[in-house]
Amino acid sequence: MALYLAEAEVRQLLTMDLALEAVEAAHRAHGAGRAIDIPRNRSRTPTSALHILQGALLDAGVMGYKAYATAREGNRFFVHLFDAASGAPLAVLAADALGMMRTGAAGGLAARCLSRPESAVIGVFGAGWQAQSQIEALCRVRPIRRVKLYCRNEENRRAGAADFSRRFGVEVTPADSPEATVRGSDIVVTITSAAKPVFDGDWLEAGAHVTAAGSNSLIRQEVDEKTVRRAGLVCVDSRATALREAGDLLPALEKGRLHEGQLVELGEVVAGFRPGRADPQQITLFESQGMAIQDLAVAVRVVALARQRGLGNELPY
């Protein structure tokens, strides 16, 4: 029978190491043509929205979707898994923490593929729920010794820095300004809800890697045209999704300064079909919009662990 896993059970089972392994496998399958991923669709009402990502992992034998509803009262996330051969339902998982962890893991995977191996200083824009998984993943893949944290609210900035320092055992300090966050950073992460760029691309150091993970709408933009122009490599999780949702890339695409063919998919790099960083001085940019196959790959592994440990409840269908 199909299994239901509540949020507490998912959190009990899910680790960043598991998320990194799952997301890497999903992107390798995508790069090799062994995964199907459909860009996000949205249904909007005056007070809420329903967002659906769907796809399949052919070698894992699963297909499914993540559906989440957003409203002023709160957000609700669920992943649904089905057997790809028979169509039989396999599991339903509450997916708030799952989505947060897979987003961080995607940023970590991109940094492992694209940032310089010696990268040790991170500048992070955003001090909320999603920022923690970005920092945790980067600490797993690079020898991080310092994190500079910036958000507009000084109280949140200081509280987030203290929390992340305790949580991950690395020095996290509140940054005084956007420029201070970027200057001297080997890796810059944006994980905000900003509608306008949060830093000036001229501030990026040669050889820096940027992960832009907050903008999944054409009306939102976290990085400016200078950042896109300076990037010797622009990497996306999915070309089809980026063209629909990457507000960071839209200005350059519209002006002909960036073309679809220049966008390199992360799965193509992971699978070895496209090169990653060309040299130590190159600036690299990863645009993270999110993919269904990331959620499915993580969910498959969490469900397997749940069955091993006797967790979850059987659903009556």
Helices and strands as residue ranges (DSSP letters): E 3-5, H 7-13, H 16-31, E 35-44, E 48-57, E 62-71, E 74-83, E 89-94, H 96-114, E 121-125, H 129-141, E 146-150, H 154-168, E 171-174, H 178-182, E 187-190, G 201-203, E 209-212, H 225-230, E 231-236, H 239-245, H 250-254, G 260-262, E 263-265, H 266-270, E 283-287, H 292-309, E 313-314
